């Protein structure tokens, strides 16, 4: 059973518009949530994270929103650029030092020029 | 820093052969992780180490898989004997923590094809 879900396998957005990637989780004990970006033939790279005590974290064009009551988080990219085309993984981990990171299946984003 | 270094980048082997994947983590990172990426299961954690000691190997699929970390700068993932269903991209990652606070640094992966 998947603890971290990304129900949209793919998403296409016009350049300059907003990209919204969604993620749902089932484990209420998760303490940190992260987004990773992956280009073909490369490893995933860490993009942005958010603690469970916050509801928003912003870093340049990237903003992550967390809704704990709904067990839902989203990544907003504004404005979207062609270089943002990649697979985006949502991930989550617990509080303890031995808690590992659980990844979702990923959403492939295509930003169309 | 050169980042997490994995070798080889590609490996093609025949069913039944032994396969060894290698990883050099970032210096100073106490945690090392082996992940496998497949279309069906996405990114799944196989095993992770803390200070060279295996902490959680619950994701290792079968006894055919084994992992070692003889020192802080080197780890191996071995499959013996290999099977076609082991075909996947295997990633190594390292971090200062096991949790998500600082993110993991991934290597470029090894694409394994078992024919």
Interface residues (C-beta under 8 A of the other chain):
Chain A: X31 X32 X33 X34 X36 X41 X42 X43 X44 X45 X46 X49 X51 X89 X91 X92 X93 X94 X95 X96 X97 X98 X99 X100 X101 X102 X103 X104 X105 X106
Chain B: X4 X33 X35 X41 X42 X43 X44 X45 X48 X50 X55 X56 X91 X93 X97 X98 X99 X100 X101 X103 X104 X105 X106 X107 X108 X109
